Amino acid sequence: MDRIVIGLCGGTGSGKTTLANRIYKAFGDDALLLGMDCYYKNNPDMPYEERVKINYDHPNAFDTNLFVTHLEMLRRGEKIIHPTYDFTKYLRADKWIETESKRVIITEGLLLFENKRIVDNLDIKIFVDTDADVRILRRILRDVKERGRSLDSVVKQYLTTVKPMHEMFIEPSKRVADVIVPEGGHNEVAFDMIFSAILKKIND
């Protein structure tokens, strides 16, 4: 059975996760969703105060080798057991998840298009493009409500690492995209076009 891998990239708060989830739900049992965020490197021997200071928006923050290995395994139809990440502790969680390969493999992440090895494993590349002011507001709400962080820490992180890394790595990677979607998962026309394109590929 041929498999198709769809990659969604975009800045923090762009709506890429919302769009990825919509595509995943649309294809039901024929699809799986794998977030690049699960593959942050683990630093259990480092004190919390030091882990907080790591630049999590830089490519070096990710275990890219494991992520690429798992993508390649899924493409071949093999099962993987992938890590998960605890964003409140800045540590890899104890839980690893067993995932069977499916016909439609969806993956999403900030730096998905920055690495050529990842890009080479993607059949459809979607960049979610959203205004910076909208993205920072979404990030503040997410990090304060869901990840237990203070407003000051979120703003400081945005100014010191998130914004500079977006300009250095994420924005330039837009050039490799097959499709650029304004406003993420709430763009109904774009979603319908993407759904139809995936359907056509898996039925060819």
C-alpha positions in Angstrom: 0.0 0.0 0.0 1.4 3.4 -1.0 1.6 6.0 1.7 1.5 9.7 1.4 3.2 12.1 3.9 1.8 15.6 4.5 3.9 18.1 6.3 2.6 21.3 7.8 5.0 24.1 8.9 4.5 27.6 10.2 5.3 29.9 13.0 4.2 29.6 16.6 0.4 30.2 16.9 0.0 30.1 13.1 -2.8 27.5 13.2 -0.8 24.6 11.7 -1.9 22.2 14.5 -5.5 23.1 13.9 -5.2 22.5 10.2 -3.3 19.2 10.8 -6.0 18.0 13.2 -8.7 18.8 10.6 -6.9 16.8 7.9 -6.4 14.0 10.4 -10.1 13.9 11.4 -11.2 14.1 7.8 -9.3 10.9 6.9 -10.3 9.0 10.1 -8.9 5.5 10.4 -6.7 5.9 7.3 -4.6 8.7 8.9 -2.1 9.3 11.7 -0.8 12.5 13.1 2.7 12.9 14.4 3.9 16.2 15.9 7.6 17.3 15.7 7.2 18.7 19.2 7.3 15.2 20.6 10.9 15.1 19.5 12.5 17.8 21.6 15.8 16.5 23.1 15.7 15.3 26.7 17.9 17.0 29.3 17.1 15.2 32.5 20.5 15.9 34.1 20.1 19.6 33.7 18.4 21.7 36.4 15.0 23.2 35.6 16.5 26.7 35.7 18.9 25.8 33.0 16.4 23.9 30.9 14.2 27.0 30.8 17.0 28.9 29.1 17.4 26.5 26.2 16.5 27.9 22.8 13.6 25.6 21.9 13.0 27.4 18.6 16.4 26.4 17.2 16.9 23.2 15.1 19.5 21.9 17.7 16.7 21.6 20.2 15.2 18.6 18.3 16.2 15.0 18.1 16.0 15.2 14.3 17.7 11.9 13.7 15.0 10.0 15.6 12.3 12.0 14.0 13.6 11.3 10.4 14.1 7.6 11.3 10.5 7.4 12.4 9.1 9.1 9.3 11.1 6.7 7.1 9.8 3.7 9.1 6.2 5.0 8.8 6.6 5.4 5.0 7.7 1.8 4.8 4.6 0.7 6.6 6.4 -0.1 9.9 5.2 0.6 13.4 7.0 3.1 15.6 7.2 3.9 19.3 7.6 7.6 19.6 8.4 9.9 22.6 6.1 12.5 24.1 7.1 15.8 25.8 6.1 17.6 29.0 6.1 21.3 28.3 5.6 22.2 31.9 8.8 20.5 33.0 10.8 21.0 29.7 11.5 17.3 29.7 10.6 14.2 27.7 7.7 12.5 29.4 7.8 8.9 30.6 5.1 7.9 28.1 6.1 6.6 24.7 3.3 5.9 22.2 3.1 3.0 19.8 1.8 4.1 16.4 0.9 1.9 13.4 1.6 3.3 10.0 -1.4 4.5 8.0 -2.0 5.4 4.4 -2.1 9.2 5.2 0.8 10.3 7.4 0.4 13.8 8.7 3.2 15.6 10.6 3.5 19.2 11.7 6.1 21.4 13.4 7.8 24.8 13.6 11.0 23.7 11.8 9.6 21.0 9.6 10.9 22.6 6.4 14.2 23.7 7.7 15.8 20.3 7.4 16.4 18.7 4.0 16.2 15.2 5.3 12.7 15.9 6.6 11.6 17.7 3.5 12.7 14.8 1.4 10.2 12.6 3.2 7.2 14.9 2.5 4.9 14.4 -0.4 2.8 17.5 0.2 4.3 20.5 2.0 1.9 23.1 3.5 3.0 26.4 5.1 0.5 28.1 7.3 1.1 31.8 7.1 -0.5 34.0 9.8 0.2 37.6 10.9 2.8 37.9 13.7 0.4 39.9 16.1 -2.2 37.1 15.9 0.5 34.4 16.4 1.9 36.0 19.6 -1.5 36.5 21.1 -2.3 32.8 20.5 1.0 31.7 22.0 0.5 33.8 25.1 -3.0 32.3 25.7 -1.7 28.7 25.1 1.4 29.0 27.2 -0.3 30.7 30.1 -3.4 28.6 30.2 -2.1 25.2 29.1 1.5 25.2 30.1 1.4 27.1 33.4 3.8 29.8 32.4 3.8 33.5 33.4 3.0 36.3 31.0 6.4 37.8 31.6 8.3 34.5 30.8 6.2 34.0 27.6 6.9 37.6 26.3 10.6 37.3 27.2 10.9 34.0 25.4 9.1 35.4 22.3 11.4 38.4 22.1 14.7 36.6 22.8 14.3 33.4 20.8 10.9 32.8 19.2 10.9 36.0 17.0 14.6 35.8 16.0 14.4 32.1 15.2 11.2 32.6 13.1 13.0 35.2 11.0 16.1 33.1 10.7 14.7 29.6 10.1 10.9 29.4 9.7 10.1 32.3 7.4 12.8 31.4 4.8 11.7 27.8 4.8 8.4 28.9 3.3 10.0 28.7 -0.2 9.9 24.9 -0.2 6.1 24.8 0.4 3.8 23.4 -2.2 0.9 25.4 -0.7 0.8 28.5 1.5 -2.4 28.8 3.6 -3.3 32.1 5.2 -4.9 31.9 8.6 -4.5 28.2 9.2 -7.2 25.7 10.0 -10.1 28.2 9.6 -9.5 28.8 5.9 -12.3 26.7 4.5 -11.3 27.2 0.8 -7.7 26.1 1.5 -8.9 23.1 3.5 -11.2 21.9 0.8 -8.4 22.2 -1.8 -5.9 20.3 0.4 -8.4 17.6 1.2 -9.2 17.1 -2.5 -5.5 17.0 -3.4 -4.7 14.3 -0.8 -7.7 12.3 -1.9 -6.6 12.4 -5.5 -3.1 11.3 -4.6 -4.2 8.3 -2.6 -6.7 7.3 -5.3 -4.3 7.5 -8.2 
